[in-house]
Amino acid sequence: MIWEVGILLGGIGVLILCICAGMMLRDAGMTLKSITRISLEKKGEIENIIDHSAAITENLDTITNNAAKVTSVVSIATEVVKAVRSKNTYKEESEEGEKQ
């Protein structure tokens, strides 16, 4: 009698698991249908992006190279300013030494 109740509860558990698995598969199917619909609607735009990806990459490379050039120019300008300041400081110190 008790083993029959155990088998009944086990069967109910398997039934619940099957229902949950079915619902999960149904949701996965709906998601795939939605993805397919969206990809078909946006097919032209996706192809456009793929076709122009080389140009986009070249533009990014150009921007990156220009940014590197600007950075190097700023770095050189910073060094020049530091050199001019140190020269002016040295000149002022030597002028003060001559006055004394």
TORKOL-4160 file (C-alpha; in steps of 0.2 Angstrom, whole numbers, padded with zeros to 4 digits, m for minus):
100
<pt num="1" X="0000" Y="0000" Z="0000"/>
<pt num="2" X="0014" Y="0013" Z="0004"/>
<pt num="3" X="0024" Y="0008" Z="m0011"/>
<pt num="4" X="0009" Y="0012" Z="m0022"/>
<pt num="5" X="0008" Y="0029" Z="m0014"/>
<pt num="6" X="0026" Y="0031" Z="m0018"/>
<pt num="7" X="0024" Y="0026" Z="m0036"/>
<pt num="8" X="0009" Y="0038" Z="m0037"/>
<pt num="9" X="0019" Y="0053" Z="m0030"/>
<pt num="10" X="0034" Y="0049" Z="m0042"/>
<pt num="11" X="0022" Y="0048" Z="m0057"/>
<pt num="12" X="0015" Y="0065" Z="m0052"/>
<pt num="13" X="0032" Y="0072" Z="m0050"/>
<pt num="14" X="0037" Y="0066" Z="m0067"/>
<pt num="15" X="0021" Y="0073" Z="m0074"/>
<pt num="16" X="0025" Y="0090" Z="m0067"/>
<pt num="17" X="0043" Y="0089" Z="m0074"/>
<pt num="18" X="0036" Y="0085" Z="m0091"/>
<pt num="19" X="0024" Y="0100" Z="m0090"/>
<pt num="20" X="0038" Y="0112" Z="m0085"/>
<pt num="21" X="0049" Y="0105" Z="m0099"/>
<pt num="22" X="0035" Y="0107" Z="m0112"/>
<pt num="23" X="0032" Y="0125" Z="m0106"/>
<pt num="24" X="0051" Y="0129" Z="m0108"/>
<pt num="25" X="0052" Y="0121" Z="m0125"/>
<pt num="26" X="0036" Y="0131" Z="m0130"/>
<pt num="27" X="0044" Y="0147" Z="m0124"/>
<pt num="28" X="0060" Y="0143" Z="m0133"/>
<pt num="29" X="0050" Y="0140" Z="m0149"/>
<pt num="30" X="0041" Y="0157" Z="m0148"/>
<pt num="31" X="0058" Y="0165" Z="m0145"/>
<pt num="32" X="0065" Y="0158" Z="m0160"/>
<pt num="33" X="0050" Y="0163" Z="m0171"/>
<pt num="34" X="0052" Y="0181" Z="m0164"/>
<pt num="35" X="0070" Y="0181" Z="m0168"/>
<pt num="36" X="0067" Y="0174" Z="m0186"/>
<pt num="37" X="0053" Y="0187" Z="m0189"/>
<pt num="38" X="0064" Y="0202" Z="m0183"/>
<pt num="39" X="0079" Y="0196" Z="m0193"/>
<pt num="40" X="0068" Y="0195" Z="m0209"/>
<pt num="41" X="0061" Y="0212" Z="m0206"/>
<pt num="42" X="0078" Y="0219" Z="m0203"/>
<pt num="43" X="0087" Y="0209" Z="m0217"/>
<pt num="44" X="0091" Y="0224" Z="m0227"/>
<pt num="45" X="0098" Y="0234" Z="m0213"/>
<pt num="46" X="0109" Y="0219" Z="m0207"/>
<pt num="47" X="0115" Y="0217" Z="m0225"/>
<pt num="48" X="0119" Y="0236" Z="m0226"/>
<pt num="49" X="0129" Y="0235" Z="m0210"/>
<pt num="50" X="0139" Y="0220" Z="m0216"/>
<pt num="51" X="0142" Y="0228" Z="m0233"/>
<pt num="52" X="0149" Y="0244" Z="m0225"/>
<pt num="53" X="0158" Y="0236" Z="m0211"/>
<pt num="54" X="0175" Y="0238" Z="m0220"/>
<pt num="55" X="0172" Y="0256" Z="m0222"/>
<pt num="56" X="0167" Y="0258" Z="m0204"/>
<pt num="57" X="0183" Y="0249" Z="m0199"/>
<pt num="58" X="0193" Y="0260" Z="m0210"/>
<pt num="59" X="0185" Y="0276" Z="m0202"/>
<pt num="60" X="0189" Y="0269" Z="m0185"/>
<pt num="61" X="0207" Y="0266" Z="m0190"/>
<pt num="62" X="0208" Y="0284" Z="m0197"/>
<pt num="63" X="0201" Y="0291" Z="m0181"/>
<pt num="64" X="0212" Y="0281" Z="m0170"/>
<pt num="65" X="0227" Y="0286" Z="m0180"/>
<pt num="66" X="0222" Y="0305" Z="m0180"/>
<pt num="67" X="0220" Y="0304" Z="m0161"/>
<pt num="68" X="0237" Y="0296" Z="m0159"/>
<pt num="69" X="0245" Y="0310" Z="m0169"/>
<pt num="70" X="0236" Y="0323" Z="m0159"/>
<pt num="71" X="0241" Y="0315" Z="m0143"/>
<pt num="72" X="0259" Y="0315" Z="m0149"/>
<pt num="73" X="0258" Y="0334" Z="m0154"/>
<pt num="74" X="0251" Y="0338" Z="m0137"/>
<pt num="75" X="0265" Y="0328" Z="m0129"/>
<pt num="76" X="0278" Y="0337" Z="m0139"/>
<pt num="77" X="0270" Y="0354" Z="m0135"/>
<pt num="78" X="0270" Y="0350" Z="m0116"/>
<pt num="79" X="0289" Y="0346" Z="m0117"/>
<pt num="80" X="0292" Y="0362" Z="m0126"/>
<pt num="81" X="0283" Y="0372" Z="m0113"/>
<pt num="82" X="0292" Y="0363" Z="m0099"/>
<pt num="83" X="0309" Y="0367" Z="m0108"/>
<pt num="84" X="0304" Y="0385" Z="m0110"/>
<pt num="85" X="0299" Y="0387" Z="m0092"/>
<pt num="86" X="0315" Y="0379" Z="m0086"/>
<pt num="87" X="0325" Y="0390" Z="m0097"/>
<pt num="88" X="0316" Y="0406" Z="m0091"/>
<pt num="89" X="0318" Y="0400" Z="m0073"/>
<pt num="90" X="0337" Y="0397" Z="m0076"/>
<pt num="91" X="0338" Y="0414" Z="m0084"/>
<pt num="92" X="0329" Y="0423" Z="m0069"/>
<pt num="93" X="0341" Y="0414" Z="m0057"/>
<pt num="94" X="0356" Y="0419" Z="m0066"/>
<pt num="95" X="0350" Y="0437" Z="m0067"/>
<pt num="96" X="0347" Y="0438" Z="m0048"/>
<pt num="97" X="0364" Y="0431" Z="m0045"/>
<pt num="98" X="0372" Y="0444" Z="m0056"/>
<pt num="99" X="0362" Y="0458" Z="m0046"/>
<pt num="100" X="0369" Y="0453" Z="m0030"/>
